[in-house]
Amino acid sequence: MRIKISISKALILIIGMGILIRMINLGQPLLEGASTRQVQTAMIARNFYNHGFKLFYPQVDNFGNNPGYLMLELYILPFIAAIFYKLAGGVNEWMLRCISIFFYAASAIMLYRLSVYYFNKKIGLIAVFCFTVSPLSIYLGRAVHPEMAMTFFSMAAIYSFSRWIYEDKIKYGIFAVFSFVLAVLLKIPNLYLLLPLFFIAFTKYNLACVKKPRILIFLALCFIPIALFNRHQYLVRMAFPNPAMEVFNLGTILGYIRLFLSDKMFYKASFDNLAAYTLTPIGFSLFFFGFLQKVKEKKERVFKIWFLGVVIFFLSLPAQSVQGYYQMHLLPLACIFIARAVHTFKNSEVVKQNYIIRPISVIILILVVSFVVFRYSYAFYRIPANFRSVVEAGREVDRVAEKDALIIASIENGPDLVYYSNRRGWPFMINREAVRNEEKRMGKDKGRIYDPVEYLEFLRSEGADYFASASMAEFNAHKKFSGYMRENFQVLKEAQNYIIFDIRKKK
């Protein structure tokens, strides 16, 4: 007996399954994957909660005695989380993860509506399934990143702009403005969305679209808030400079373009991420065939124009895009191409005449896909071995250090231990020679202090009160530095995996 299920019910089941998958180990510390990005976002949420809801003055705690205004984007997620913190009466990291899960569900629904609008319901359903089981989507759909919210607003901008242009419904025009503005404020490189938006307008009005009053009004409504926000960010960066400002240096950007685009490892790393954690080998193969499919209508080319925009973004900011989670820009598109390939294959005469499509075949396929997805997603539910003492060490620092103390926190040069210590301070890399070699490779050796002892003394002169390392292996590996610390400063706490010093005065 064959069991039939409607597409709408299947959609609900897939999204429901996706939500449940992302809720596993919901209270896990924010140390999996790109933990620096996660804990900085969590810092901002905690500072909104502790110091007032200053949306346009987001603060992190890892710039020491600097105010720490991190002016990179509009921090909607930590702002929403801080509201929930206030309602709950305290900081709860799982709330941050729930916001990402919400935007996963919203993105899945928007992907379905976009796919149905341009193709059909079956393609929409397949695209949502691919989006749901992508390891990258599983990670970003539960991690504390803005990427899932950005994905929703990017797709919403394309979808609502399409309906506004083709159907002349003003409500979609308003939603298109709102979505485009938020997509760009979440990630300024999302300006590449102008390419598919222009193509949509071009299919309706040809080149006359550049003179259409409605298009000009749309652009004005979009770029006035974007320009005002970026002007505000620039003024704050100039008034309160910090290390994050290097991201906006034109010379740095051009240097990265020359360095990365001439390095074959950039292309290898990007391909490896795409064929593994973003799409899996199965999905990548289907994406390739789906991309090569002919379009039936001119307006369907918008997805290839959109793809072109993503490629331009990747090549313009290679230092950022080489990080795996930036491929979220590509994932919704890839899922649509995969869905088209699967739909075409399933409905082809070759398949109908030569293959058995029965429930048992579907079950086997689901089991194979589940195994592959588990293979690439398993790590997202576990804290890496070298970070497993961060929370414990942070709690001990929080216990022994004064609330206004500044700490030097050592765990692979990341801000994780600063965050879990609930203090302000500096991340610290003991192996400073590794930092120097990496900066030379990146073409930005600017004469920083590369000797760990000298750097420690410099931070002491800046007001540092305590030093903590959440990795005894890292601490003991540098004999000169560990010897200097033990000889000159009092050990407040030493455990199997962490050590804390009082560095306010020498012995």
One Martini backbone bead per residue (centre of mass of N, CA, C, O) as a GRO file, in nm:
protein
  507
    1MET     BB    1   0.093   0.038   0.025
    2ARG     BB    2   0.052   0.364  -0.055
    3ILE     BB    3   0.180   0.667   0.076
    4LYS     BB    4   0.029   0.976   0.082
    5ILE     BB    5   0.165   1.315   0.062
    6SER     BB    6   0.161   1.626   0.092
    7ILE     BB    7   0.356   1.896   0.035
    8SER     BB    8   0.285   2.060   0.287
    9LYS     BB    9   0.343   1.828   0.489
   10ALA     BB   10   0.634   1.774   0.398
   11LEU     BB   11   0.739   2.053   0.471
   12ILE     BB   12   0.680   2.038   0.774
   13LEU     BB   13   0.853   1.787   0.830
   14ILE     BB   14   1.126   1.898   0.738
   15ILE     BB   15   1.138   2.148   0.922
   16GLY     BB   16   1.093   1.995   1.185
   17MET     BB   17   1.346   1.823   1.158
   18GLY     BB   18   1.543   2.063   1.144
   19ILE     BB   19   1.485   2.173   1.426
   20LEU     BB   20   1.558   1.919   1.590
   21ILE     BB   21   1.851   1.894   1.496
   22ARG     BB   22   1.930   2.193   1.608
   23MET     BB   23   1.850   2.116   1.924
   24ILE     BB   24   2.084   1.962   1.974
   25ASN     BB   25   2.268   2.061   2.218
   26LEU     BB   26   2.179   2.365   2.295
   27GLY     BB   27   2.383   2.420   2.561
   28GLN     BB   28   2.630   2.453   2.413
   29PRO     BB   29   2.907   2.588   2.387
   30LEU     BB   30   3.067   2.851   2.182
   31LEU     BB   31   3.316   2.628   2.038
   32GLU     BB   32   3.228   2.566   1.764
   33GLY     BB   33   3.388   2.624   1.507
   34ALA     BB   34   3.355   2.968   1.471
   35SER     BB   35   3.407   3.096   1.774
   36THR     BB   36   3.477   3.394   1.753
   37ARG     BB   37   3.208   3.485   1.627
   38GLN     BB   38   3.028   3.383   1.855
   39VAL     BB   39   3.148   3.529   2.112
   40GLN     BB   40   3.118   3.817   2.005
   41THR     BB   41   2.812   3.809   1.985
   42ALA     BB   42   2.770   3.738   2.286
   43MET     BB   43   2.902   3.989   2.399
   44ILE     BB   44   2.701   4.191   2.282
   45ALA     BB   45   2.452   4.080   2.421
   46ARG     BB   46   2.558   4.117   2.713
   47ASN     BB   47   2.604   4.429   2.686
   48PHE     BB   48   2.316   4.504   2.632
   49TYR     BB   49   2.211   4.390   2.901
   50ASN     BB   50   2.418   4.545   3.103
   51HIS     BB   51   2.441   4.856   2.926
   52GLY     BB   52   2.230   4.863   2.714
   53PHE     BB   53   2.032   4.927   2.412
   54LYS     BB   54   2.295   4.988   2.193
   55LEU     BB   55   2.278   4.918   1.874
   56PHE     BB   56   2.508   5.146   1.764
   57TYR     BB   57   2.703   5.021   2.026
   58PRO     BB   58   2.882   4.764   1.994
   59GLN     BB   59   3.035   4.536   2.236
   60VAL     BB   60   3.347   4.413   2.321
   61ASP     BB   61   3.604   4.236   2.541
   62ASN     BB   62   3.889   4.193   2.341
   63PHE     BB   63   4.028   4.515   2.380
   64GLY     BB   64   4.044   4.571   2.669
   65ASN     BB   65   4.050   4.923   2.742
   66ASN     BB   66   3.875   4.934   2.511
   67PRO     BB   67   3.548   4.985   2.425
   68GLY     BB   68   3.479   4.782   2.173
   69TYR     BB   69   3.373   4.876   1.893
   70LEU     BB   70   3.195   4.666   1.656
   71MET     BB   71   3.190   4.795   1.321
   72LEU     BB   72   3.040   4.567   1.090
   73GLU     BB   73   2.726   4.563   1.177
   74LEU     BB   74   2.399   4.474   1.233
   75TYR     BB   75   2.299   4.367   1.563
   76ILE     BB   76   2.024   4.184   1.583
   77LEU     BB   77   2.063   3.919   1.740
   78PRO     BB   78   2.179   4.033   2.013
   79PHE     BB   79   1.939   4.221   2.062
   80ILE     BB   80   1.722   4.004   2.086
   81ALA     BB   81   1.863   3.840   2.308
   82ALA     BB   82   1.862   4.069   2.524
   83ILE     BB   83   1.559   4.072   2.556
   84PHE     BB   84   1.540   3.780   2.659
   85TYR     BB   85   1.722   3.818   2.899
   86LYS     BB   86   1.539   4.020   3.040
   87LEU     BB   87   1.291   3.831   3.062
   88ALA     BB   88   1.469   3.595   3.212
   89GLY     BB   89   1.705   3.726   3.404
   90GLY     BB   90   1.942   3.634   3.193
   91VAL     BB   91   2.202   3.460   3.061
   92ASN     BB   92   2.124   3.263   2.753
   93GLU     BB   93   2.266   3.095   2.496
   94TRP     BB   94   2.025   2.931   2.375
   95MET     BB   95   1.881   3.183   2.262
   96LEU     BB   96   2.074   3.235   2.033
   97ARG     BB   97   2.022   2.967   1.890
   98CYS     BB   98   1.713   3.007   1.846
   99ILE     BB   99   1.737   3.236   1.642
  100SER     BB  100   1.873   3.064   1.423
  101ILE     BB  101   1.645   2.858   1.401
  102PHE     BB  102   1.431   3.053   1.308
  103PHE     BB  103   1.588   3.139   1.044
  104TYR     BB  104   1.583   2.869   0.919
  105ALA     BB  105   1.275   2.839   0.888
  106ALA     BB  106   1.239   3.102   0.726
  107SER     BB  107   1.432   3.021   0.492
  108ALA     BB  108   1.283   2.766   0.400
  109ILE     BB  109   1.021   2.910   0.323
  110MET     BB  110   1.149   3.113   0.123
  111LEU     BB  111   1.270   2.901  -0.066
  112TYR     BB  112   1.003   2.778  -0.148
  113ARG     BB  113   0.868   3.033  -0.266
  114LEU     BB  114   1.085   3.092  -0.476
  115SER     BB  115   1.073   2.819  -0.627
  116VAL     BB  116   0.772   2.828  -0.700
  117TYR     BB  117   0.768   3.094  -0.858
  118TYR     BB  118   0.986   2.979  -1.083
  119PHE     BB  119   0.860   2.680  -1.072
  120ASN     BB  120   0.781   2.442  -0.828
  121LYS     BB  121   0.688   2.247  -0.562
  122LYS     BB  122   0.892   2.016  -0.594
  123ILE     BB  123   1.143   2.190  -0.606
  124GLY     BB  124   1.094   2.328  -0.336
  125LEU     BB  125   1.109   2.071  -0.159
  126ILE     BB  126   1.394   1.980  -0.239
  127ALA     BB  127   1.540   2.239  -0.156
  128VAL     BB  128   1.466   2.222   0.145
  129PHE     BB  129   1.599   1.954   0.201
  130CYS     BB  130   1.887   2.039   0.125
  131PHE     BB  131   1.902   2.275   0.326
  132THR     BB  132   1.853   2.106   0.586
  133VAL     BB  133   2.106   1.883   0.532
  134SER     BB  134   2.317   2.078   0.535
  135PRO     BB  135   2.590   2.117   0.724
  136LEU     BB  136   2.603   2.427   0.713
  137SER     BB  137   2.306   2.470   0.801
  138ILE     BB  138   2.328   2.325   1.070
  139TYR     BB  139   2.537   2.508   1.191
  140LEU     BB  140   2.401   2.801   1.128
  141GLY     BB  141   2.113   2.701   1.258
  142ARG     BB  142   2.278   2.707   1.573
  143ALA     BB  143   2.461   2.931   1.554
  144VAL     BB  144   2.631   3.247   1.636
  145HIS     BB  145   2.511   3.387   1.352
  146PRO     BB  146   2.406   3.598   1.072
  147GLU     BB  147   2.367   3.412   0.815
  148MET     BB  148   2.067   3.319   0.835
  149ALA     BB  149   1.941   3.600   0.828
  150MET     BB  150   2.074   3.686   0.563
  151THR     BB  151   1.943   3.466   0.391
  152PHE     BB  152   1.655   3.551   0.426
  153PHE     BB  153   1.681   3.851   0.318
  154SER     BB  154   1.792   3.780   0.041
  155MET     BB  155   1.553   3.609  -0.059
  156ALA     BB  156   1.334   3.823   0.001
  157ALA     BB  157   1.437   4.031  -0.202
  158ILE     BB  158   1.400   3.859  -0.457
  159TYR     BB  159   1.105   3.779  -0.423
  160SER     BB  160   0.967   4.062  -0.377
  161PHE     BB  161   1.082   4.199  -0.630
  162SER     BB  162   0.955   4.012  -0.835
  163ARG     BB  163   0.654   4.066  -0.756
  164TRP     BB  164   0.664   4.369  -0.799
  165ILE     BB  165   0.743   4.373  -1.099
  166TYR     BB  166   0.533   4.148  -1.219
  167GLU     BB  167   0.261   4.255  -1.027
  168ASP     BB  168   0.234   4.544  -0.890
  169LYS     BB  169   0.288   4.510  -0.569
  170ILE     BB  170   0.355   4.722  -0.313
  171LYS     BB  171   0.413   4.527  -0.072
  172TYR     BB  172   0.666   4.404  -0.212
  173GLY     BB  173   0.831   4.662  -0.231
  174ILE     BB  174   0.856   4.714   0.072
  175PHE     BB  175   0.985   4.437   0.142
  176ALA     BB  176   1.232   4.473  -0.041
  177VAL     BB  177   1.358   4.706   0.106
  178PHE     BB  178   1.379   4.580   0.385
  179SER     BB  179   1.550   4.329   0.298
  180PHE     BB  180   1.790   4.466   0.162
  181VAL     BB  181   1.885   4.638   0.396
  182LEU     BB  182   1.935   4.402   0.598
  183ALA     BB  183   2.129   4.238   0.425
  184VAL     BB  184   2.347   4.470   0.413
  185LEU     BB  185   2.375   4.531   0.722
  186LEU     BB  186   2.476   4.240   0.785
  187LYS     BB  187   2.624   4.251   0.480
  188ILE     BB  188   2.779   4.456   0.270
  189PRO     BB  189   2.844   4.252   0.025
  190ASN     BB  190   2.527   4.229  -0.054
  191LEU     BB  191   2.537   4.425  -0.302
  192TYR     BB  192   2.529   4.195  -0.521
  193LEU     BB  193   2.209   4.191  -0.539
  194LEU     BB  194   2.186   4.400  -0.770
  195LEU     BB  195   2.212   4.209  -1.005
  196PRO     BB  196   1.941   4.046  -0.987
  197LEU     BB  197   1.761   4.297  -0.968
  198PHE     BB  198   1.833   4.416  -1.240
  199PHE     BB  199   1.744   4.172  -1.409
  200ILE     BB  200   1.448   4.181  -1.335
  201ALA     BB  201   1.397   4.466  -1.447
  202PHE     BB  202   1.501   4.404  -1.736
  203THR     BB  203   1.282   4.188  -1.817
  204LYS     BB  204   1.056   4.420  -1.811
  205TYR     BB  205   1.221   4.713  -1.926
  206ASN     BB  206   1.491   4.700  -1.981
  207LEU     BB  207   1.690   4.983  -1.996
  208ALA     BB  208   1.453   5.162  -1.879
  209CYS     BB  209   1.491   5.095  -1.573
  210VAL     BB  210   1.699   5.337  -1.506
  211LYS     BB  211   1.432   5.555  -1.543
  212LYS     BB  212   1.246   5.450  -1.340
  213PRO     BB  213   1.092   5.582  -1.074
  214ARG     BB  214   1.050   5.322  -0.901
  215ILE     BB  215   1.350   5.241  -0.902
  216LEU     BB  216   1.468   5.502  -0.782
  217ILE     BB  217   1.308   5.489  -0.519
  218PHE     BB  218   1.413   5.220  -0.426
  219LEU     BB  219   1.713   5.304  -0.408
  220ALA     BB  220   1.675   5.536  -0.208
  221LEU     BB  221   1.543   5.368   0.024
  222CYS     BB  222   1.797   5.189   0.054
  223PHE     BB  223   2.057   5.398   0.065
  224ILE     BB  224   2.003   5.586   0.296
  225PRO     BB  225   2.031   5.390   0.544
  226ILE     BB  226   2.303   5.271   0.458
  227ALA     BB  227   2.465   5.536   0.458
  228LEU     BB  228   2.406   5.625   0.749
  229PHE     BB  229   2.521   5.376   0.891
  230ASN     BB  230   2.812   5.390   0.770
  231ARG     BB  231   2.873   5.669   0.879
  232HIS     BB  232   2.851   5.596   1.174
  233GLN     BB  233   3.068   5.378   1.176
  234TYR     BB  234   3.302   5.559   1.090
  235LEU     BB  235   3.294   5.758   1.331
  236VAL     BB  236   3.344   5.544   1.550
  237ARG     BB  237   3.613   5.435   1.443
  238MET     BB  238   3.761   5.712   1.467
  239ALA     BB  239   3.703   5.756   1.780
  240PHE     BB  240   3.743   5.413   1.828
  241PRO     BB  241   4.003   5.256   1.782
  242ASN     BB  242   4.074   4.922   1.646
  243PRO     BB  243   4.174   4.621   1.510
  244ALA     BB  244   3.907   4.595   1.323
  245MET     BB  245   3.981   4.826   1.111
  246GLU     BB  246   4.150   4.659   0.899
  247VAL     BB  247   3.913   4.558   0.722
  248PHE     BB  248   3.881   4.871   0.583
  249ASN     BB  249   4.146   4.855   0.438
  250LEU     BB  250   4.232   4.888   0.115
  251GLY     BB  251   4.516   4.770   0.119
  252THR     BB  252   4.433   4.503   0.250
  253ILE     BB  253   4.233   4.407   0.036
  254LEU     BB  254   4.432   4.411  -0.207
  255GLY     BB  255   4.639   4.222  -0.079
  256TYR     BB  256   4.450   3.977  -0.057
  257ILE     BB  257   4.385   3.946  -0.352
  258ARG     BB  258   4.675   3.888  -0.444
  259LEU     BB  259   4.734   3.651  -0.253
  260PHE     BB  260   4.488   3.452  -0.298
  261LEU     BB  261   4.455   3.448  -0.622
  262SER     BB  262   4.770   3.324  -0.633
  263ASP     BB  263   4.656   3.081  -0.454
  264LYS     BB  264   4.573   2.749  -0.475
  265MET     BB  265   4.462   2.711  -0.180
  266PHE     BB  266   4.206   2.878  -0.209
  267TYR     BB  267   4.063   2.689  -0.415
  268LYS     BB  268   4.083   2.429  -0.253
  269ALA     BB  269   3.933   2.520   0.001
  270SER     BB  270   3.671   2.602  -0.140
  271PHE     BB  271   3.611   2.325  -0.265
  272ASP     BB  272   3.615   2.153  -0.008
  273ASN     BB  273   3.379   2.299   0.129
  274LEU     BB  274   3.166   2.257  -0.094
  275ALA     BB  275   3.207   1.926  -0.117
  276ALA     BB  276   3.132   1.901   0.194
  277TYR     BB  277   2.988   2.108   0.416
  278THR     BB  278   2.781   2.229   0.211
  279LEU     BB  279   2.696   1.964  -0.003
  280THR     BB  280   2.848   1.738  -0.049
  281PRO     BB  281   2.926   1.515  -0.288
  282ILE     BB  282   2.637   1.473  -0.387
  283GLY     BB  283   2.547   1.771  -0.410
  284PHE     BB  284   2.770   1.870  -0.599
  285SER     BB  285   2.699   1.695  -0.844
  286LEU     BB  286   2.408   1.806  -0.875
  287PHE     BB  287   2.485   2.103  -0.903
  288PHE     BB  288   2.640   2.079  -1.166
  289PHE     BB  289   2.396   1.973  -1.338
  290GLY     BB  290   2.196   2.202  -1.267
  291PHE     BB  291   2.366   2.439  -1.384
  292LEU     BB  292   2.360   2.315  -1.691
  293GLN     BB  293   2.083   2.375  -1.726
  294LYS     BB  294   1.831   2.481  -1.899
  295VAL     BB  295   1.629   2.742  -1.959
  296LYS     BB  296   1.285   2.821  -2.019
  297GLU     BB  297   1.310   3.113  -1.900
  298LYS     BB  298   1.445   3.417  -1.876
  299LYS     BB  299   1.392   3.472  -1.563
  300GLU     BB  300   1.564   3.216  -1.460
  301ARG     BB  301   1.853   3.362  -1.485
  302VAL     BB  302   1.875   3.493  -1.202
  303PHE     BB  303   2.047   3.260  -1.068
  304LYS     BB  304   2.305   3.310  -1.239
  305ILE     BB  305   2.339   3.604  -1.160
  306TRP     BB  306   2.360   3.550  -0.862
  307PHE     BB  307   2.608   3.369  -0.883
  308LEU     BB  308   2.792   3.588  -0.997
  309GLY     BB  309   2.781   3.768  -0.746
  310VAL     BB  310   2.915   3.563  -0.555
  311VAL     BB  311   3.181   3.540  -0.707
  312ILE     BB  312   3.262   3.835  -0.681
  313PHE     BB  313   3.271   3.832  -0.377
  314PHE     BB  314   3.488   3.611  -0.340
  315LEU     BB  315   3.712   3.771  -0.512
  316SER     BB  316   3.704   4.044  -0.338
  317LEU     BB  317   3.692   3.857  -0.045
  318PRO     BB  318   3.898   3.606   0.018
  319ALA     BB  319   3.963   3.613   0.328
  320GLN     BB  320   3.661   3.552   0.395
  321SER     BB  321   3.554   3.327   0.188
  322VAL     BB  322   3.746   3.092   0.289
  323GLN     BB  323   3.544   3.074   0.492
  324GLY     BB  324   3.303   2.846   0.508
  325TYR     BB  325   3.045   3.026   0.604
  326TYR     BB  326   3.034   3.207   0.336
  327GLN     BB  327   2.874   2.982   0.163
  328MET     BB  328   2.584   3.076   0.234
  329HIS     BB  329   2.543   3.249  -0.022
  330LEU     BB  330   2.518   2.975  -0.207
  331LEU     BB  331   2.317   2.759  -0.098
  332PRO     BB  332   2.030   2.831  -0.211
  333LEU     BB  333   2.114   2.804  -0.504
  334ALA     BB  334   2.217   2.514  -0.497
  335CYS     BB  335   1.943   2.389  -0.414
  336ILE     BB  336   1.797   2.465  -0.674
  337PHE     BB  337   1.981   2.313  -0.870
  338ILE     BB  338   1.943   2.036  -0.742
  339ALA     BB  339   1.634   2.021  -0.771
  340ARG     BB  340   1.633   2.028  -1.080
  341ALA     BB  341   1.798   1.773  -1.125
  342VAL     BB  342   1.615   1.574  -0.972
  343HIS     BB  343   1.351   1.635  -1.123
  344THR     BB  344   1.451   1.560  -1.405
  345PHE     BB  345   1.544   1.272  -1.346
  346LYS     BB  346   1.272   1.155  -1.232
  347ASN     BB  347   1.109   1.252  -1.516
  348SER     BB  348   1.252   1.077  -1.696
  349GLU     BB  349   1.240   0.823  -1.925
  350VAL     BB  350   1.481   0.658  -1.830
  351VAL     BB  351   1.378   0.615  -1.544
  352LYS     BB  352   1.092   0.501  -1.601
  353GLN     BB  353   1.214   0.245  -1.776
  354ASN     BB  354   1.490   0.157  -1.573
  355TYR     BB  355   1.362   0.233  -1.288
  356ILE     BB  356   1.294   0.193  -0.939
  357ILE     BB  357   1.028   0.381  -0.782
  358ARG     BB  358   1.026   0.321  -0.444
  359PRO     BB  359   1.009   0.324  -0.110
  360ILE     BB  360   1.274   0.159  -0.072
  361SER     BB  361   1.451   0.356  -0.235
  362VAL     BB  362   1.400   0.605  -0.059
  363ILE     BB  363   1.510   0.488   0.204
  364ILE     BB  364   1.797   0.437   0.106
  365LEU     BB  365   1.857   0.729   0.030
  366ILE     BB  366   1.814   0.851   0.313
  367LEU     BB  367   2.037   0.684   0.452
  368VAL     BB  368   2.274   0.788   0.285
  369VAL     BB  369   2.235   1.089   0.343
  370SER     BB  370   2.251   1.067   0.652
  371PHE     BB  371   2.540   0.963   0.664
  372VAL     BB  372   2.678   1.201   0.521
  373VAL     BB  373   2.578   1.425   0.708
  374PHE     BB  374   2.695   1.307   0.969
  375ARG     BB  375   2.990   1.312   0.881
  376TYR     BB  376   2.982   1.651   0.854
  377SER     BB  377   2.817   1.724   1.146
  378TYR     BB  378   2.930   1.606   1.413
  379ALA     BB  379   3.131   1.840   1.506
  380PHE     BB  380   2.896   2.056   1.583
  381TYR     BB  381   2.835   1.876   1.871
  382ARG     BB  382   3.140   1.946   1.948
  383ILE     BB  383   3.408   2.006   2.141
  384PRO     BB  384   3.709   2.068   2.103
  385ALA     BB  385   3.971   1.946   2.274
  386ASN     BB  386   4.131   2.237   2.302
  387PHE     BB  387   3.836   2.368   2.443
  388ARG     BB  388   3.732   2.204   2.713
  389SER     BB  389   3.856   2.429   2.940
  390VAL     BB  390   3.730   2.713   2.909
  391VAL     BB  391   3.488   2.721   3.102
  392GLU     BB  392   3.636   2.640   3.361
  393ALA     BB  393   3.847   2.866   3.355
  394GLY     BB  394   3.646   3.102   3.347
  395ARG     BB  395   3.510   3.046   3.622
  396GLU     BB  396   3.769   3.086   3.789
  397VAL     BB  397   3.823   3.375   3.713
  398ASP     BB  398   3.546   3.479   3.813
  399ARG     BB  399   3.615   3.404   4.113
  400VAL     BB  400   3.915   3.557   4.156
  401ALA     BB  401   3.829   3.809   4.003
  402GLU     BB  402   3.762   4.112   3.961
  403LYS     BB  403   3.517   4.277   3.786
  404ASP     BB  404   3.745   4.508   3.676
  405ALA     BB  405   3.932   4.317   3.557
  406LEU     BB  406   4.213   4.246   3.356
  407ILE     BB  407   4.274   4.004   3.099
  408ILE     BB  408   4.481   3.733   2.995
  409ALA     BB  409   4.388   3.511   2.723
  410SER     BB  410   4.481   3.167   2.656
  411ILE     BB  411   4.351   3.042   2.324
  412GLU     BB  412   4.458   3.062   2.022
  413ASN     BB  413   4.394   3.383   1.994
  414GLY     BB  414   4.116   3.389   2.129
  415PRO     BB  415   3.805   3.515   2.297
  416ASP     BB  416   3.682   3.283   2.473
  417LEU     BB  417   3.804   3.328   2.763
  418VAL     BB  418   3.705   3.611   2.802
  419TYR     BB  419   3.404   3.545   2.798
  420TYR     BB  420   3.405   3.308   3.025
  421SER     BB  421   3.517   3.525   3.246
  422ASN     BB  422   3.352   3.793   3.251
  423ARG     BB  423   3.562   3.988   3.099
  424ARG     BB  424   3.807   4.201   3.026
  425GLY     BB  425   4.049   4.184   2.739
  426TRP     BB  426   4.306   3.963   2.603
  427PRO     BB  427   4.418   3.790   2.363
  428PHE     BB  428   4.664   3.506   2.359
  429MET     BB  429   4.971   3.416   2.197
  430ILE     BB  430   5.240   3.238   2.275
  431ASN     BB  431   5.307   3.170   1.973
  432ARG     BB  432   5.430   3.440   1.815
  433GLU     BB  433   5.574   3.319   1.565
  434ALA     BB  434   5.317   3.222   1.428
  435VAL     BB  435   5.199   3.502   1.393
  436ARG     BB  436   5.426   3.617   1.221
  437ASN     BB  437   5.413   3.415   0.984
  438GLU     BB  438   5.117   3.474   0.910
  439GLU     BB  439   5.153   3.781   0.856
  440LYS     BB  440   5.357   3.748   0.633
  441ARG     BB  441   5.177   3.581   0.446
  442MET     BB  442   4.956   3.828   0.455
  443GLY     BB  443   5.118   4.107   0.441
  444LYS     BB  444   5.118   4.234   0.783
  445ASP     BB  445   5.397   4.326   0.891
  446LYS     BB  446   5.411   4.584   1.172
  447GLY     BB  447   5.599   4.544   1.428
  448ARG     BB  448   5.518   4.369   1.637
  449ILE     BB  449   5.499   4.185   1.925
  450TYR     BB  450   5.660   3.851   1.931
  451ASP     BB  451   5.733   3.837   2.220
  452PRO     BB  452   5.568   3.708   2.489
  453VAL     BB  453   5.702   3.865   2.719
  454GLU     BB  454   5.683   4.148   2.599
  455TYR     BB  455   5.374   4.142   2.560
  456LEU     BB  456   5.296   4.102   2.849
  457GLU     BB  457   5.430   4.368   2.954
  458PHE     BB  458   5.261   4.552   2.781
  459LEU     BB  459   4.983   4.468   2.905
  460ARG     BB  460   5.053   4.551   3.188
  461SER     BB  461   5.086   4.857   3.111
  462GLU     BB  462   4.763   4.853   3.024
  463GLY     BB  463   4.629   4.680   3.295
  464ALA     BB  464   4.686   4.399   3.354
  465ASP     BB  465   4.607   4.138   3.613
  466TYR     BB  466   4.564   3.865   3.447
  467PHE     BB  467   4.656   3.519   3.378
  468ALA     BB  468   4.524   3.280   3.130
  469SER     BB  469   4.516   2.924   3.064
  470ALA     BB  470   4.331   2.661   2.869
  471SER     BB  471   4.634   2.529   2.795
  472MET     BB  472   4.892   2.339   2.898
  473ALA     BB  473   5.022   2.261   2.633
  474GLU     BB  474   5.066   2.550   2.534
  475PHE     BB  475   5.219   2.658   2.782
  476ASN     BB  476   5.456   2.432   2.803
  477ALA     BB  477   5.580   2.455   2.509
  478HIS     BB  478   5.690   2.738   2.623
  479LYS     BB  479   5.957   2.759   2.819
  480LYS     BB  480   6.021   3.056   2.852
  481PHE     BB  481   5.738   3.158   2.935
  482SER     BB  482   5.665   2.958   3.164
  483GLY     BB  483   5.915   3.027   3.335
  484TYR     BB  484   5.859   3.329   3.371
  485MET     BB  485   5.588   3.301   3.517
  486ARG     BB  486   5.680   3.121   3.762
  487GLU     BB  487   5.911   3.317   3.860
  488ASN     BB  488   5.725   3.609   3.876
  489PHE     BB  489   5.439   3.470   3.949
  490GLN     BB  490   5.140   3.404   4.094
  491VAL     BB  491   4.965   3.117   4.159
  492LEU     BB  492   4.618   3.067   4.188
  493LYS     BB  493   4.566   2.832   3.960
  494GLU     BB  494   4.610   2.469   3.915
  495ALA     BB  495   4.539   2.245   3.663
  496GLN     BB  496   4.534   2.015   3.422
  497ASN     BB  497   4.413   2.253   3.189
  498TYR     BB  498   4.491   2.507   3.381
  499ILE     BB  499   4.604   2.860   3.439
  500ILE     BB  500   4.657   3.115   3.707
  501PHE     BB  501   4.763   3.460   3.726
  502ASP     BB  502   4.917   3.714   3.915
  503ILE     BB  503   5.032   4.034   3.745
  504ARG     BB  504   5.055   4.299   3.922
  505LYS     BB  505   5.308   4.154   4.060
  506LYS     BB  506   5.609   4.063   4.150
  507LYS     BB  507   5.801   3.857   4.354
   0.00000   0.00000   0.00000
